[in-house]
Amino acid sequence: ANTDLYQVNFRCMLAGVEAYSQDYLCGANDYGNCPAAPTEAGQEWTADFGFDVPPIAPPFEYDVYITATDSAGNELWVVGSNFYIP
């Protein structure tokens, strides 16, 4: 079934403080960043959300969260990842 995938937020945290946050509208307003959700159950959904790490980024562990919401603002899913810049 088609999911009401309205937007995806890409957020990066540094020591618990938000260092970056960007919303991407999905579907017809995606601007090439957030494609519409699949129309059939079981279909794969993929998207590419680029994030350039500034050259002055301090060596630290970064927490990245990608959160999808529907048009009513309900959270559909969250993907989290941690990485370390030496």
Helices and strands as residue ranges (DSSP letters): E 7-14, E 17-25, G 27-29, E 60-69, E 75-85
